[in-house]
Amino acid sequence: MQAVAAWLIARPQNSILGLAATLMLPFPQIFSGAVMALLVLHQGPVKSMLQAALAAALLAVIALIVNASALQMLANGFVTWVPVLLLASLLRHWRSVNLALQVSVIVAALIMLVFFVAVADPTAFWKAVLTELSPIFAQMGFQEQADVLLTQQDLIAPQMTILVVFTSWSVVVGVTLLGYALLQQLPGQSMRFGRFCDFSFGRVLAIVMAVISVFAMVISAAWIQNLAFLMFAVFWLQGLAIAHWLYAEGRLPVFALVLVYILLPVLNFLMIVGLAIAGYADAWFAFRRRMVSKN
């Protein structure tokens, strides 16, 4: 990891090639997004945007040579790089993991509320989207999934808003933290913006979540119920930080931490809820600080 991070920042051409090459790999949102986060955190957003523009131009030329869609390639770069660039820029500016991620939650909540205001009937909107996605899945060979999108629309569509917002937020935040982890591998960059294992959303967001949850039980509107779930679910990241803290303190073996990451995609919902409960409780009772004080 250290060698990769050092190579990416050694020369501007390395950064450009790294952004372009990783965008063509499987899971580009993770790999290319992490490269973007590393570059922004190390050298700032302006230089990183210039390198991203050059990488996009290189990819467009390659797409034209191989008769691929240059527009699709540019769109992939925009969707992958821009959200990470914005969050990494905030992290670099404020020099605080806590503050940057707290603001990211507020932004995600506002985006979701704007969606509910702009779209009169979110369920009907997502049904139309699912109908359009079904033949695409079928063409890709996922016929069973395509059939589910058509036959289970009444069940899936009402959950799509929170699913898209929460998943998008988790990916952007996770990729930015991965880029920060790469930065910390470089000499003199350790804990530059704070340790992730000490991360906490704080009691203010915990109180906000509690208040919104009370209103959600009284008001049956979809927007506030989705908002309440989002404000709770984001605490899974604090639960993950607790696992990292336990490992850093020697209280959790490395295989257990690795197991958490392995189980995340397997037991996705259960793991998210479990970590969110742990993170939310820690926001109220500060278990890590109490354990340190006790020792």
ZAGU-557552 format. One line per 5 residues: number of its first residue (from 1); their letters; for each residue x, y, z of N, C-alpha, C, CB. Coordinates in pm, whole numbers. Glycine has a CB too. Layout:
<mizas>
NUM> A> X,Y,Z,X,Y,Z,X,Y,Z,X,Y,Z | ...
</mizas>
This chain:
<mizas>
1> MQAVA> 83,-121,0,0,0,0,87,127,0,-94,0,123 | 192,125,79,280,241,86,347,267,-48,386,220,194 | 392,160,-114,458,175,-244,361,231,-348,515,41,-291 | 237,183,-346,136,232,-441,107,379,-418,6,150,-429 | 86,418,-291,58,558,-258,175,647,-298,28,573,-109
6> AWLIA> 296,602,-270,415,682,-304,429,699,-455,542,616,-248 | 399,594,-532,409,603,-678,305,699,-733,392,465,-742 | 185,696,-680,77,780,-732,107,929,-716,-53,746,-663 | 174,966,-609,200,1109,-585,339,1152,-631,184,1140,-439 | 419,1057,-681,558,1090,-716,565,1189,-832,634,963,-752
11> RPQNS> 482,1170,-934,483,1255,-1053,339,1279,-1099,567,1189,-1169 | 314,1394,-1161,178,1422,-1211,129,1317,-1310,173,1559,-1278 | 220,1267,-1396,178,1166,-1493,137,1036,-1426,289,1140,-1592 | 198,1006,-1312,156,887,-1237,14,902,-1185,253,861,-1119 | -17,1022,-1138,-153,1049,-1087,-256,1036,-1199,-161,1189,-1024
16> ILGLA> -223,1091,-1316,-315,1084,-1430,-336,940,-1473,-261,1168,-1548 | -228,865,-1485,-238,725,-1524,-313,644,-1419,-100,666,-1548 | -289,674,-1291,-357,602,-1184,-507,624,-1188,-303,644,-1049 | -549,750,-1209,-693,779,-1218,-756,709,-1338,-716,930,-1227 | -687,715,-1452,-742,657,-1574,-748,505,-1567,-660,700,-1695
21> ATLML> -639,443,-1521,-632,297,-1519,-732,238,-1422,-491,251,-1482 | -743,296,-1303,-835,240,-1203,-981,258,-1242,-810,305,-1068 | -1010,359,-1325,-1148,377,-1369,-1192,266,-1464,-1165,513,-1437 | -1096,196,-1523,-1128,86,-1614,-1126,-49,-1545,-1032,86,-1730 | -1093,-51,-1414,-1093,-175,-1338,-1235,-208,-1290,-997,-164,-1219
26> PFPQI> -1257,-334,-1248,-1384,-363,-1180,-1396,-279,-1053,-1394,-514,-1146 | -1517,-244,-1016,-1545,-159,-900,-1465,-27,-907,-1511,-233,-770 | -1480,49,-1015,-1403,174,-1028,-1436,276,-921,-1427,235,-1165 | -1561,275,-869,-1597,372,-766,-1508,358,-643,-1744,354,-726 | -1462,236,-617,-1377,213,-501,-1232,248,-532,-1386,67,-454
31> FSGAV> -1176,187,-635,-1034,203,-663,-1001,343,-716,-990,98,-763 | -1072,387,-819,-1043,518,-875,-1083,629,-779,-1114,535,-1010 | -1192,607,-705,-1232,705,-605,-1128,720,-495,-1365,666,-544 | -1068,608,-453,-964,614,-350,-841,689,-399,-925,472,-306 | -806,670,-526,-694,744,-583,-723,893,-582,-665,696,-727
36> MALLV> -844,930,-621,-882,1071,-619,-874,1129,-478,-1024,1089,-675 | -925,1054,-380,-920,1101,-241,-776,1122,-195,-991,1002,-149 | -689,1028,-228,-547,1040,-192,-487,1167,-253,-469,917,-239 | -513,1190,-381,-454,1306,-449,-504,1436,-388,-486,1301,-599 | -634,1445,-362,-691,1568,-305,-633,1593,-166,-845,1560,-298
41> LHQGP> -627,1491,-84,-577,1507,52,-428,1543,54,-600,1380,131 | -355,1496,-45,-211,1522,-47,-175,1655,-112,-140,1410,-121 | -240,1690,-224,-197,1807,-300,-305,1912,-319,-148,1763,-434 | -426,1888,-273,-532,1986,-285,-623,1960,-403,-472,2122,-297 | -742,2023,-404,-842,1994,-507,-811,2052,-645,-974,2045,-463
46> VKSML> -746,2167,-652,-724,2232,-781,-634,2148,-870,-664,2372,-762 | -520,2109,-819,-428,2026,-896,-490,1891,-929,-297,2007,-819 | -567,1838,-835,-631,1707,-857,-738,1716,-966,-694,1656,-727 | -812,1826,-970,-913,1843,-1075,-848,1852,-1213,-996,1968,-1049 | -734,1919,-1221,-663,1929,-1349,-616,1790,-1394,-542,2024,-1336
51> QAALA> -563,1712,-1300,-519,1577,-1335,-637,1489,-1373,-442,1515,-1218 | -750,1506,-1306,-870,1429,-1341,-918,1466,-1481,-981,1454,-1238 | -911,1594,-1518,-952,1637,-1652,-861,1573,-1758,-948,1790,-1664 | -732,1568,-1731,-639,1506,-1826,-663,1355,-1834,-494,1535,-1785 | -693,1292,-1719,-724,1149,-1719,-851,1122,-1797,-738,1096,-1575
56> AALLA> -951,1209,-1782,-1077,1192,-1857,-1053,1208,-2007,-1182,1295,-1810 | -968,1304,-2045,-935,1321,-2187,-864,1198,-2243,-847,1446,-2207 | -773,1142,-2165,-703,1020,-2206,-801,905,-2225,-596,981,-2104 | -895,891,-2131,-995,783,-2140,-1087,803,-2260,-1078,776,-2012 | -1121,928,-2291,-1207,956,-2406,-1137,915,-2535,-1246,1105,-2411
61> VIALI> -1007,944,-2544,-931,906,-2663,-926,754,-2676,-788,964,-2656 | -900,686,-2563,-896,539,-2565,-1031,483,-2608,-856,484,-2426 | -1139,542,-2557,-1274,495,-2592,-1300,510,-2742,-1380,572,-2512 | -1256,620,-2800,-1275,640,-2944,-1195,540,-3026,-1236,783,-2984 | -1076,505,-2977,-990,410,-3049,-1053,272,-3051,-851,405,-2985
66> VNASA> -1111,232,-2937,-1167,96,-2926,-1316,93,-2959,-1143,40,-2784 | -1368,204,-3014,-1510,213,-3052,-1605,197,-2934,-1542,108,-3156 | -1564,248,-2819,-1650,249,-2701,-1714,388,-2689,-1570,213,-2572 | -1801,402,-2592,-1870,530,-2572,-1784,624,-2488,-2008,508,-2505 | -1731,728,-2553,-1650,825,-2480,-1736,901,-2378,-1584,925,-2578
71> LQMLA> -1861,928,-2415,-1951,1000,-2324,-1977,918,-2198,-2083,1032,-2395 | -1996,787,-2215,-2018,700,-2100,-1896,696,-2010,-2054,559,-2145 | -1778,694,-2070,-1654,695,-1993,-1639,823,-1913,-1534,677,-2086 | -1670,936,-1975,-1663,1065,-1906,-1766,1072,-1793,-1685,1181,-2005 | -1884,1016,-1818,-1987,1014,-1713,-1944,930,-1595,-2120,961,-1769
76> NGFVT> -1880,816,-1621,-1830,732,-1513,-1726,806,-1429,-1769,603,-1570 | -1637,880,-1498,-1537,957,-1426,-1600,1065,-1340,-1440,1020,-1523 | -1700,1133,-1395,-1766,1240,-1319,-1833,1183,-1194,-1871,1312,-1406 | -1911,1077,-1210,-1984,1017,-1097,-1887,960,-993,-2078,906,-1147 | -1775,907,-1037,-1679,845,-945,-1595,948,-872,-1588,751,-1021
81> WVPVL> -1548,1049,-942,-1449,1141,-886,-1509,1260,-813,-1361,1191,-994 | -1615,1320,-865,-1663,1448,-811,-1711,1437,-665,-1776,1500,-898 | -1796,1340,-628,-1838,1334,-487,-1721,1314,-391,-1939,1223,-468 | -1627,1227,-430,-1511,1203,-345,-1423,1327,-337,-1429,1084,-397 | -1407,1396,-450,-1327,1519,-451,-1385,1622,-354,-1320,1578,-592
86> LLASL> -1517,1636,-354,-1581,1734,-266,-1561,1699,-119,-1730,1744,-297 | -1584,1572,-83,-1570,1532,57,-1424,1538,102,-1626,1391,79 | -1332,1492,16,-1190,1498,51,-1143,1643,65,-1106,1426,-56 | -1199,1732,-16,-1164,1874,-4,-1207,1930,131,-1229,1955,-119 | -1327,1892,176,-1373,1935,308,-1283,1879,417,-1518,1891,332
91> LRHWR> -1246,1754,404,-1158,1691,503,-1024,1763,508,-1138,1541,471 | -969,1795,392,-840,1865,388,-852,2006,445,-787,1871,243 | -964,2074,414,-982,2211,460,-1000,2219,611,-1103,2274,391 | -1085,2131,665,-1113,2135,808,-1013,2055,891,-1252,2084,834 | -937,1968,825,-835,1886,892,-896,1805,1006,-723,1976,945
96> SVNLA> -1017,1757,987,-1088,1682,1090,-1179,1578,1027,-1169,1777,1181 | -1153,1451,1055,-1239,1344,1007,-1379,1360,1065,-1182,1207,1043 | -1386,1391,1193,-1517,1404,1259,-1603,1509,1191,-1499,1440,1406 | -1549,1629,1172,-1629,1739,1117,-1670,1711,973,-1550,1870,1124 | -1579,1660,893,-1610,1634,751,-1722,1531,737,-1485,1585,677
101> LQVSV> -1717,1424,817,-1819,1319,805,-1952,1363,867,-1771,1190,872 | -1947,1446,969,-2071,1500,1025,-2144,1585,921,-2041,1582,1151 | -2067,1669,851,-2127,1753,747,-2180,1667,633,-2025,1856,694 | -2110,1558,601,-2156,1471,492,-2293,1411,522,-2054,1359,468 | -2321,1382,648,-2452,1330,686,-2560,1435,665,-2452,1284,833
106> IVAAL> -2530,1558,703,-2626,1667,685,-2656,1687,537,-2573,1797,747 | -2552,1681,454,-2570,1698,309,-2656,1585,253,-2433,1703,237 | -2629,1461,295,-2707,1347,247,-2854,1362,286,-2650,1215,304 | -2880,1408,409,-3017,1427,455,-3086,1536,373,-3019,1463,604 | -3015,1644,345,-3074,1754,265,-3104,1708,123,-2979,1875,262
111> IMLVF> -3014,1629,65,-3037,1578,-71,-3164,1492,-74,-2916,1495,-120 | -3180,1409,26,-3298,1324,29,-3426,1407,46,-3287,1221,143 | -3422,1510,130,-3539,1594,150,-3573,1671,22,-3516,1692,265 | -3470,1718,-48,-3493,1788,-175,-3558,1694,-276,-3361,1844,-232 | -3515,1568,-276,-3576,1471,-367,-3724,1454,-338,-3504,1335,-355
116> FVAVA> -3760,1444,-210,-3901,1428,-175,-3983,1552,-212,-3916,1398,-25 | -3921,1670,-207,-3991,1792,-246,-4006,1799,-397,-3917,1916,-193 | -3901,1760,-469,-3900,1773,-615,-3986,1667,-684,-3759,1764,-667 | -3995,1548,-625,-4070,1437,-687,-4202,1420,-611,-3986,1304,-685 | -4308,1442,-679,-4440,1437,-614,-4472,1297,-561,-4548,1482,-712
121> DPTAF> -4440,1194,-639,-4470,1056,-601,-4344,972,-618,-4588,997,-687 | -4259,963,-513,-4134,887,-524,-4155,741,-562,-4059,894,-393 | -4261,679,-512,-4286,538,-544,-4310,518,-693,-4406,485,-464 | -4392,604,-752,-4417,596,-896,-4289,624,-975,-4527,694,-937 | -4209,718,-925,-4082,749,-991,-3991,627,-995,-4011,866,-920
126> WKAVL> -3978,560,-881,-3887,446,-875,-3943,325,-950,-3858,408,-729 | -4075,313,-957,-4133,205,-1038,-4095,222,-1185,-4286,203,-1023 | -4099,346,-1232,-4059,371,-1371,-3912,340,-1392,-4088,518,-1408 | -3828,374,-1294,-3685,346,-1304,-3661,195,-1305,-3608,411,-1188 | -3729,123,-1217,-3712,-23,-1210,-3757,-90,-1340,-3791,-80,-1091
131> TELSP> -3864,-37,-1399,-3911,-91,-1526,-3807,-73,-1636,-4043,-25,-1567 | -3739,41,-1636,-3635,66,-1735,-3509,-18,-1708,-3599,214,-1736 | -3482,-45,-1581,-3362,-123,-1546,-3378,-271,-1577,-3330,-105,-1398 | -3500,-321,-1573,-3523,-465,-1590,-3466,-520,-1720,-3670,-493,-1584 | -3494,-460,-1837,-3435,-515,-1960,-3283,-502,-1965,-3495,-445,-2081
136> IFAQM> -3230,-401,-1897,-3084,-386,-1893,-3021,-503,-1817,-3045,-252,-1827 | -3082,-539,-1704,-3034,-653,-1627,-3046,-781,-1709,-3113,-667,-1494 | -3156,-793,-1783,-3177,-913,-1865,-3070,-924,-1973,-3316,-910,-1929 | -3035,-812,-2036,-2931,-812,-2139,-2795,-849,-2082,-2924,-677,-2206 | -2773,-817,-1954,-2646,-849,-1888,-2640,-994,-1839,-2623,-755,-1771
141> GFQEQ> -2751,-1067,-1857,-2754,-1207,-1815,-2814,-1231,-1679,-2618,-1261,-1817 | -2865,-1127,-1614,-2926,-1141,-1482,-3078,-1147,-1497,-2884,-1022,-1389 | -3125,-1254,-1559,-3267,-1265,-1587,-3350,-1275,-1459,-3294,-1387,-1675 | -3302,-1348,-1361,-3377,-1362,-1236,-3393,-1227,-1167,-3306,-1460,-1142 | -3285,-1150,-1162,-3293,-1017,-1100,-3385,-925,-1180,-3153,-955,-1089
146> ADVLL> -3381,-940,-1313,-3469,-859,-1398,-3616,-890,-1370,-3438,-883,-1547 | -3647,-1017,-1351,-3785,-1055,-1320,-3829,-1000,-1184,-3799,-1208,-1322 | -3736,-1000,-1088,-3768,-948,-954,-3800,-799,-962,-3651,-971,-856 | -3724,-725,-1041,-3748,-581,-1056,-3887,-552,-1110,-3644,-519,-1146 | -3941,-642,-1191,-4074,-623,-1248,-4184,-673,-1156,-4083,-692,-1381
151> TQQDL> -4164,-790,-1096,-4271,-853,-1017,-4280,-802,-874,-4251,-1001,-1015 | -4170,-747,-821,-4168,-703,-681,-4160,-551,-667,-4051,-767,-608 | -4210,-480,-768,-4198,-335,-766,-4270,-272,-647,-4253,-277,-894 | -4385,-325,-611,-4461,-268,-500,-4384,-278,-368,-4595,-338,-486 | -4297,-377,-357,-4217,-394,-236,-4087,-315,-243,-4185,-543,-213
156> IAPQM> -4024,-311,-361,-3892,-249,-375,-3900,-97,-387,-3821,-306,-495 | -3994,-47,-466,-3999,96,-498,-4005,187,-376,-4118,123,-585 | -4087,157,-273,-4091,248,-157,-3960,255,-80,-4201,204,-63 | -3872,155,-98,-3744,153,-24,-3630,212,-106,-3710,10,15 | -3653,245,-230,-3544,284,-319,-3479,417,-279,-3595,294,-460
161> TILVV> -3555,512,-232,-3498,642,-198,-3393,629,-89,-3607,740,-155 | -3430,567,22,-3335,552,132,-3220,461,92,-3405,498,257 | -3250,360,11,-3145,268,-33,-3040,341,-117,-3205,152,-111 | -3085,421,-212,-2992,493,-300,-2912,597,-222,-3069,561,-415 | -2980,675,-138,-2910,780,-62,-2811,720,37,-3011,868,12
166> FTSWS> -2854,620,113,-2766,561,214,-2648,489,150,-2844,465,303 | -2675,413,43,-2567,341,-24,-2467,438,-86,-2623,248,-132 | -2517,542,-151,-2428,640,-213,-2343,709,-108,-2510,745,-292 | -2404,748,4,-2329,812,112,-2223,719,166,-2424,856,225 | -2258,593,190,-2163,497,246,-2045,475,153,-2233,364,274
171> VVVGV> -2072,467,22,-1964,445,-75,-1870,565,-79,-2021,417,-215 | -1926,685,-88,-1842,805,-96,-1758,821,30,-1929,931,-117 | -1819,803,146,-1746,816,271,-1641,706,285,-1842,813,391 | -1680,583,255,-1586,472,266,-1466,487,174,-1655,342,236 | -1491,531,51,-1382,549,-47,-1290,664,-3,-1439,577,-189
176> TLLGY> -1348,771,49,-1267,882,98,-1178,839,214,-1356,1000,141 | -1233,759,303,-1153,708,415,-1045,612,366,-1243,637,517 | -1074,537,260,-971,450,203,-857,534,146,-1031,359,93 | -891,644,78,-788,734,29,-708,795,144,-849,845,-55 | -775,826,254,-706,878,373,-612,773,432,-808,924,481
181> ALLQQ> -656,647,430,-570,538,477,-445,528,390,-646,405,477 | -459,547,258,-342,549,170,-250,665,204,-386,557,23 | -308,781,232,-227,898,269,-145,870,394,-317,1019,291 | -205,801,490,-136,774,615,-19,677,599,-234,718,716 | -14,609,485,99,520,460,225,597,421,63,421,351
186> LPGQS> 208,724,383,322,804,340,397,858,461,275,920,251 | 528,879,449,607,931,561,558,1068,606,755,940,521 | 542,1084,736,502,1211,793,356,1245,781,579,1318,730 | 273,1153,731,131,1180,711,42,1108,811,91,1140,571 | 100,1037,904,21,960,1000,-65,1051,1085,113,875,1089
191> MRFGR> -193,1021,1093,-289,1093,1177,-295,1242,1144,-254,1075,1324 | -278,1276,1018,-276,1417,977,-409,1485,1007,-244,1429,829 | -519,1414,986,-651,1471,1009,-727,1397,1119,-733,1469,881 | -654,1326,1203,-717,1249,1310,-726,1102,1275,-854,1304,1340 | -744,1020,1376,-754,875,1356,-899,835,1332,-697,799,1477
196> FCDFS> -921,748,1233,-1057,700,1209,-1109,621,1330,-1061,612,1084 | -1021,550,1399,-1067,469,1513,-1118,556,1627,-953,381,1563 | -1089,687,1626,-1142,778,1728,-1267,852,1679,-1035,880,1768 | -1313,819,1558,-1424,893,1498,-1552,879,1578,-1447,845,1357 | -1628,991,1585,-1759,991,1649,-1846,1097,1584,-1747,1015,1802
201> FGRVL> -1972,1065,1560,-2067,1163,1508,-2105,1266,1615,-2192,1093,1455 | -2086,1230,1740,-2115,1324,1847,-2258,1314,1897,-2089,1463,1800 | -2278,1373,2014,-2409,1363,2079,-2515,1449,2011,-2397,1403,2224 | -2471,1556,1942,-2569,1643,1877,-2645,1567,1769,-2499,1767,1815 | -2573,1495,1683,-2641,1417,1580,-2722,1303,1642,-2539,1360,1480
206> AIVMA> -2676,1250,1754,-2752,1146,1822,-2885,1202,1873,-2670,1086,1939 | -2884,1323,1924,-3007,1387,1972,-3100,1417,1854,-2975,1518,2049 | -3042,1467,1745,-3122,1495,1626,-3191,1368,1578,-3035,1554,1514 | -3116,1257,1576,-3174,1130,1533,-3289,1088,1624,-3066,1020,1530 | -3272,1106,1756,-3377,1069,1850,-3503,1153,1829,-3326,1084,1994
211> VISVF> -3486,1282,1810,-3601,1372,1789,-3675,1336,1660,-3555,1519,1785 | -3599,1314,1551,-3661,1279,1424,-3735,1146,1433,-3556,1272,1312 | -3678,1051,1509,-3743,921,1525,-3876,934,1597,-3651,825,1603 | -3883,1023,1697,-4009,1045,1768,-4114,1102,1673,-3988,1142,1889 | -4075,1200,1592,-4169,1257,1494,-4210,1153,1391,-4106,1379,1423
216> AMVIS> -4117,1064,1354,-4149,961,1255,-4254,864,1307,-4023,884,1216 | -4256,841,1439,-4356,753,1497,-4494,820,1501,-4315,710,1638 | -4494,953,1506,-4620,1027,1512,-4672,1059,1372,-4600,1158,1592 | -4579,1095,1284,-4616,1133,1147,-4587,1014,1055,-4539,1261,1100 | -4682,976,977,-4666,859,890,-4613,895,752,-4797,786,877
221> AAWIQ> -4563,1016,735,-4513,1058,604,-4386,982,569,-4487,1210,603 | -4371,948,441,-4256,869,396,-4125,946,413,-4273,829,250 | -4129,1079,393,-4004,1156,397,-3940,1154,534,-4030,1299,355 | -4020,1166,640,-3961,1169,774,-3923,1029,820,-4058,1233,873 | -3994,927,775,-3955,790,809,-3823,754,742,-4065,691,768
226> NLAFL> -3806,795,618,-3680,773,549,-3567,851,615,-3692,811,402 | -3597,973,655,-3496,1055,721,-3453,995,854,-3548,1197,743 | -3550,943,929,-3519,881,1057,-3429,758,1039,-3647,841,1130 | -3460,677,940,-3376,558,916,-3236,599,873,-3441,467,811 | -3226,701,786,-3094,747,742,-3011,795,860,-3109,858,638
231> MFAVF> -3071,876,947,-2998,931,1061,-2953,823,1157,-3083,1033,1133 | -3027,712,1161,-2984,599,1245,-2878,515,1174,-3103,510,1283 | -2901,485,1047,-2814,392,975,-2672,445,960,-2871,363,839 | -2654,578,949,-2519,632,930,-2428,599,1049,-2525,783,909 | -2486,570,1164,-2404,539,1281,-2330,406,1267,-2490,536,1406
236> WLQGL> -2358,331,1158,-2281,209,1137,-2133,241,1120,-2334,133,1013 | -2104,361,1068,-1965,400,1048,-1895,419,1183,-1957,528,964 | -1966,473,1279,-1908,487,1413,-1889,350,1477,-1997,576,1502 | -1982,258,1451,-1964,121,1500,-1840,57,1440,-2087,37,1468 | -1814,83,1310,-1693,31,1247,-1569,94,1308,-1697,56,1096
241> AIAHW> -1577,222,1341,-1464,290,1405,-1433,227,1541,-1493,441,1422 | -1537,183,1612,-1516,116,1740,-1437,-12,1721,-1650,86,1809 | -1471,-88,1616,-1397,-211,1587,-1250,-181,1559,-1459,-284,1466 | -1224,-74,1484,-1085,-34,1458,-1016,11,1586,-1081,79,1353 | -1087,79,1673,-1029,123,1800,-993,4,1888,-1127,216,1874
246> LYAEG> -1081,-93,1895,-1052,-213,1974,-929,-285,1919,-1174,-308,1973 | -915,-287,1786,-797,-348,1727,-671,-267,1760,-814,-361,1574 | -680,-134,1748,-565,-48,1777,-521,-59,1922,-597,96,1743 | -617,-84,2011,-586,-96,2153,-545,-237,2192,-705,-54,2237 | -540,-328,2094,-501,-465,2123,-609,-548,2189,-381,-466,2209
251> RLPVF> -733,-501,2183,-845,-573,2246,-918,-662,2146,-942,-474,2309 | -888,-646,2017,-955,-723,1913,-848,-776,1817,-1061,-636,1838 | -843,-908,1797,-742,-964,1705,-771,-921,1562,-739,-1117,1714 | -666,-923,1480,-679,-875,1343,-778,-959,1263,-543,-876,1275 | -785,-1090,1289,-877,-1174,1213,-1022,-1136,1241,-855,-1322,1245
256> ALVLV> -1051,-1087,1362,-1187,-1045,1394,-1224,-918,1317,-1202,-1022,1546 | -1128,-825,1305,-1153,-704,1228,-1174,-738,1080,-1037,-604,1244 | -1091,-827,1028,-1107,-871,889,-1243,-939,871,-993,-967,849 | -1285,-1015,970,-1414,-1085,963,-1530,-986,952,-1433,-1174,1086 | -1518,-873,1020,-1622,-770,1011,-1638,-724,867,-1588,-650,1101
261> YILLP> -1526,-701,799,-1532,-656,660,-1582,-767,568,-1394,-608,614 | -1548,-890,598,-1595,-1002,515,-1745,-1018,527,-1524,-1132,556 | -1796,-1002,649,-1939,-1022,672,-2025,-905,626,-1963,-1048,818 | -1965,-788,607,-2043,-671,567,-2124,-694,439,-1952,-552,549 | -2062,-743,331,-2142,-767,211,-2229,-891,220,-2053,-778,92
266> VLNFL> -2193,-985,310,-2268,-1111,320,-2394,-1091,404,-2180,-1221,382 | -2377,-1034,522,-2489,-1007,613,-2513,-857,617,-2461,-1064,757 | -2534,-799,502,-2532,-655,487,-2625,-585,586,-2569,-617,347 | -2754,-617,581,-2850,-546,664,-2825,-571,813,-2993,-588,627 | -2802,-696,849,-2779,-730,989,-2653,-663,1043,-2769,-881,1007
271> MIVGL> -2546,-661,961,-2422,-599,1005,-2438,-448,1019,-2309,-630,907 | -2506,-387,923,-2528,-242,929,-2606,-205,1054,-2602,-193,803 | -2713,-279,1081,-2795,-250,1200,-2715,-273,1327,-2921,-338,1200 | -2641,-384,1333,-2562,-413,1452,-2456,-307,1479,-2495,-548,1439 | -2384,-268,1374,-2282,-163,1389,-2347,-29,1423,-2199,-151,1262
276> AIAGY> -2464,-1,1363,-2532,125,1391,-2576,133,1536,-2653,142,1298 | -2625,22,1590,-2665,20,1732,-2544,48,1820,-2729,-117,1770 | -2431,-19,1789,-2309,3,1869,-2261,147,1856,-2198,-94,1824 | -2263,200,1734,-2218,337,1714,-2308,439,1780,-2209,365,1567 | -2440,416,1773,-2534,511,1835,-2520,510,1987,-2678,477,1794
281> ADAWF> -2504,391,2044,-2484,383,2189,-2354,453,2229,-2482,235,2235 | -2250,438,2148,-2122,502,2179,-2134,654,2171,-2013,453,2083 | -2217,705,2078,-2236,849,2068,-2295,906,2196,-2325,882,1949 | -2381,828,2263,-2442,873,2388,-2351,852,2508,-2573,801,2410 | -2287,737,2514,-2218,699,2638,-2065,702,2628,-2261,562,2679
286> AFRRR> -2010,727,2508,-1866,743,2490,-1788,627,2552,-1819,876,2549 | -1819,506,2509,-1756,387,2567,-1604,392,2555,-1809,261,2500 | -1552,437,2441,-1407,437,2423,-1340,531,2521,-1372,477,2280 | -1395,649,2540,-1336,744,2634,-1344,690,2777,-1406,879,2625 | -1454,625,2808,-1468,569,2943,-1365,457,2967,-1611,515,2965
291> MVSKN> -1343,376,2863,-1247,266,2879,-1106,319,2897,-1253,172,2757 | -1072,425,2822,-940,486,2837,-924,548,2976,-917,592,2728 | -1029,619,3021,-1024,683,3154,-1011,578,3264,-1150,769,3177 | -1083,468,3249,-1077,363,3349,-938,303,3356,-1178,255,3318 | -874,281,3239,-739,225,3238,-638,324,3297,-698,188,3095
</mizas>
